Amino acid sequence: MLVLCREPDRLDDGKNNRRTGRSLFAEGLAPQPSVDMRAVLQLVALDVRVRQGGIGQHTADHLNERLLNTLKAAYQLNTSRLQWLNVLDVQTSLERWVHVVRARKDSTPALDLRKLEQCMIEVRRTVVLAGAAWNQAGPAFTRLTRLLPVQLEDAAPHFEPIEFAEMERLARIGESTLSGGQTLSPFSKARERYQKAAAEVAMAVVKVEQTSNALRFAENAFRVGARDAHEFASALIEHNQQRRELMQKSARACVARYALYALAQLLPEQLGLR
């Protein structure tokens, strides 16, 4: 069911504007199922246009800004939730692993068992931190959308780089005159952030691949008695950490990508909201 929260007195869209006009995020709308990202953005876009009383330059500026802020909040919410679920899976796997190792206590060195238990402590701490991050991400999403955090459908961030020709088009539209030949324009700064984020995703993909190979090797080595149990556990934790970092960096790169469209006043068009 789609539950729409009561609207607060202030909009969290980067400006502390008092609310004016009727909000579409009000009580009394027909119940709906949980919503995907596109449906959330459609609601936000419609709400902005109703508030601004039509379509004009001010509305376009506000709409691009509000959509970008909503994307940031939604990506943060979904990513933190998926990261939490991901590390929960690791905790479950390690708990089963520890149970098996303890059952073979006579053949497991005491030092190995203690190190394995330390790995479990580390994972449990990570679960707590990941859960806290998810809880912290919820309020921003609700303030911007009037939706409960649990209503946003799970979707792992998938980053796709901007093609060269498309970047040139965005630059022509979004680039402003440099001030004194020294200060980069907002679009140029955003493009640098995007390029950095895209490079970080590429490096994160490599690290996930490397830790995946290391994990397979550690597991096979343990099964034939060539590695201790805690070494396999450490490899599993490292692989999980790199996967979570890839999710986070992919989400950041997606937002950086959309920021370029927002600066060019093309975000609604890019999202198919026109």
C-alpha positions in Angstrom: 0.0 0.0 0.0 1.2 3.5 -0.9 1.1 5.5 2.3 1.6 9.2 1.9 2.9 11.1 4.9 1.6 14.4 6.2 3.6 17.2 4.7 6.0 19.0 7.0 6.1 22.8 7.2 9.3 23.0 5.2 10.5 21.4 2.1 14.0 19.8 2.2 15.0 20.8 -1.3 18.1 22.8 -0.4 16.0 25.9 0.5 13.9 26.4 3.6 10.8 27.7 1.8 7.5 27.7 3.6 5.0 25.6 1.8 2.6 27.4 -0.5 -0.3 26.0 -2.4 -1.9 22.6 -2.5 0.3 19.5 -2.2 -0.3 16.4 -4.1 1.3 14.5 -1.3 -1.7 14.7 0.9 -3.9 12.3 2.8 -6.9 10.8 1.0 -5.3 9.5 -2.2 -6.2 6.0 -3.3 -4.0 3.3 -1.9 -1.3 2.1 -4.3 1.4 -0.6 -4.2 5.1 0.2 -3.4 6.6 2.5 -6.0 9.7 2.3 -8.2 12.1 5.3 -8.7 10.3 6.5 -11.8 6.9 6.7 -10.1 8.5 8.6 -7.2 10.0 11.1 -9.6 6.7 11.6 -11.4 5.0 12.4 -8.1 7.7 14.9 -7.2 7.6 16.6 -10.6 3.8 16.9 -10.5 4.0 18.3 -7.0 6.5 21.0 -8.0 4.5 22.1 -11.0 1.3 22.4 -8.9 3.1 24.4 -6.3 4.8 26.7 -8.8 1.5 27.3 -10.7 2.6 26.3 -14.1 5.7 26.0 -16.3 8.2 28.8 -16.4 11.9 29.4 -15.8 11.5 29.5 -12.0 9.5 26.3 -12.1 12.2 24.7 -14.4 15.0 25.7 -12.0 13.1 24.4 -9.0 12.0 21.2 -10.7 15.6 20.2 -11.8 16.9 21.0 -8.3 14.1 19.1 -6.5 14.4 16.0 -8.8 18.2 15.9 -8.3 17.7 16.1 -4.5 15.1 13.3 -4.7 17.4 11.1 -6.7 20.2 11.7 -4.2 17.9 10.7 -1.3 16.5 7.7 -3.2 19.9 6.4 -4.2 21.2 6.8 -0.7 18.2 5.0 0.8 18.2 2.1 -1.6 22.0 1.7 -1.5 22.1 1.8 2.3 19.3 -0.8 2.5 21.0 -3.1 0.0 24.3 -2.7 1.8 22.7 -3.7 5.1 21.0 -6.8 3.5 24.3 -7.7 1.9 26.3 -7.7 5.1 23.4 -9.6 6.8 23.9 -12.4 4.3 27.6 -12.5 5.1 26.8 -12.7 8.8 24.4 -15.6 8.2 27.0 -17.4 6.1 29.8 -16.9 8.7 27.5 -18.0 11.5 26.9 -21.3 9.7 30.7 -21.5 9.0 31.6 -21.0 12.6 29.1 -23.7 13.7 30.8 -26.2 11.4 34.3 -25.2 12.5 33.3 -25.4 16.2 31.9 -28.9 15.6 35.3 -29.9 14.4 37.0 -28.3 17.4 39.5 -31.2 17.8 40.9 -30.6 14.4 40.8 -26.8 14.5 43.7 -24.9 16.1 42.6 -22.7 19.1 44.2 -19.7 17.5 42.3 -20.2 14.2 39.0 -20.4 16.2 39.8 -17.2 18.1 40.6 -15.3 14.9 37.4 -16.7 13.3 35.4 -15.4 16.3 37.0 -12.0 15.9 35.8 -12.0 12.3 32.3 -12.6 13.5 32.6 -9.7 15.9 33.7 -7.5 13.0 30.8 -8.5 10.9 28.2 -8.0 13.6 29.6 -4.5 14.2 29.3 -3.8 10.4 25.7 -5.0 10.4 24.8 -2.5 13.2 26.6 0.4 11.4 24.9 -0.5 8.1 21.5 -0.7 9.7 22.1 2.7 11.3 23.0 4.2 7.9 19.8 2.9 6.4 17.7 4.4 9.3 19.5 7.8 8.8 18.8 7.8 5.0 15.0 7.5 5.5 13.9 10.9 6.8 15.4 12.8 3.8 13.6 10.6 1.4 10.3 11.1 3.3 10.7 14.9 3.4 11.2 15.1 -0.3 8.6 12.6 -1.4 6.1 12.2 1.5 6.6 8.4 1.1 7.7 6.0 3.8 11.2 4.6 3.2 10.0 1.0 3.0 7.8 1.9 0.0 10.7 2.5 -2.4 11.3 -0.6 -4.4 14.8 -2.1 -4.1 17.0 -1.3 -7.1 20.7 -1.7 -7.1 22.5 1.3 -8.6 23.6 0.7 -12.2 26.0 3.4 -13.5 26.2 4.0 -17.3 28.8 6.5 -18.5 27.7 9.4 -20.7 28.7 9.0 -24.3 31.2 11.6 -25.7 28.7 13.2 -28.1 26.1 13.4 -25.4 28.6 15.1 -23.0 29.4 17.6 -25.7 25.7 18.4 -26.1 25.3 18.9 -22.4 28.4 21.1 -22.2 27.1 23.3 -25.0 23.9 23.8 -23.1 25.1 23.9 -19.5 28.5 25.6 -19.8 28.6 29.2 -18.7 31.2 31.9 -19.3 34.3 31.5 -17.1 34.8 34.2 -14.6 38.1 36.0 -15.2 39.5 32.9 -16.9 40.2 31.3 -13.5 37.1 30.0 -11.9 35.5 27.0 -13.5 31.8 27.2 -14.2 29.3 25.1 -12.2 28.9 22.8 -15.1 32.7 22.3 -15.5 33.0 21.6 -11.7 30.1 19.1 -12.0 31.8 17.4 -14.9 35.0 17.0 -13.0 33.0 15.4 -10.1 31.3 13.1 -12.6 34.6 12.1 -14.2 36.1 11.3 -10.8 33.1 9.3 -9.7 33.1 7.3 -13.0 36.8 6.5 -12.5 36.1 5.3 -9.0 33.4 3.0 -10.2 35.8 1.5 -12.8 38.4 0.9 -10.0 35.8 -0.6 -7.7 34.7 -3.1 -10.3 38.3 -4.3 -10.6 38.6 -4.6 -6.8 35.4 -6.7 -6.6 36.8 -9.0 -9.3 40.1 -9.4 -7.5 38.5 -10.1 -4.1 36.1 -12.5 -5.8 39.0 -14.5 -7.2 40.8 -14.3 -3.8 37.6 -15.6 -2.1 37.3 -18.6 -4.4 41.0 -19.4 -3.8 40.7 -19.1 0.0 37.6 -21.4 0.1 39.2 -24.1 -2.1 42.4 -23.9 -0.1 40.5 -24.3 3.2 38.6 -27.3 1.9 41.9 -29.1 1.1 43.5 -28.1 4.3 45.9 -25.5 2.9 44.3 -22.5 4.6 42.8 -21.8 8.0 39.1 -21.1 8.5 39.7 -17.5 9.6 41.6 -16.8 6.3 38.5 -17.8 4.3 36.3 -15.7 6.7 38.6 -12.7 6.1 38.4 -13.2 2.3 34.6 -13.3 2.5 34.5 -10.1 4.6 36.9 -8.3 2.2 34.9 -9.3 -0.8 31.7 -8.1 0.8 33.3 -4.8 1.7 34.4 -4.2 -1.9 30.9 -5.1 -3.1 29.3 -2.6 -0.8 31.8 0.1 -1.8 31.0 -0.6 -5.5 27.3 0.0 -4.7 28.1 3.2 -2.9 30.4 4.5 -5.7 27.9 3.5 -8.4 25.2 5.4 -6.6 27.4 8.4 -6.3 28.3 8.3 -10.0 24.7 8.0 -11.0 23.9 11.1 -9.0 26.9 12.9 -10.5 25.6 11.9 -14.0 22.2 13.3 -13.3 23.7 16.5 -11.9 25.0 17.4 -15.3 21.5 17.1 -16.8 20.1 19.2 -14.0 22.6 22.0 -14.6 21.7 21.9 -18.3 18.0 22.1 -17.3 17.4 18.7 -19.0 16.8 16.4 -16.0 13.0 16.0 -16.5 13.6 15.3 -20.1 16.3 12.7 -19.3 14.0 11.0 -16.8 11.2 10.9 -19.3 9.0 13.2 -17.2 8.0 15.5 -20.1 
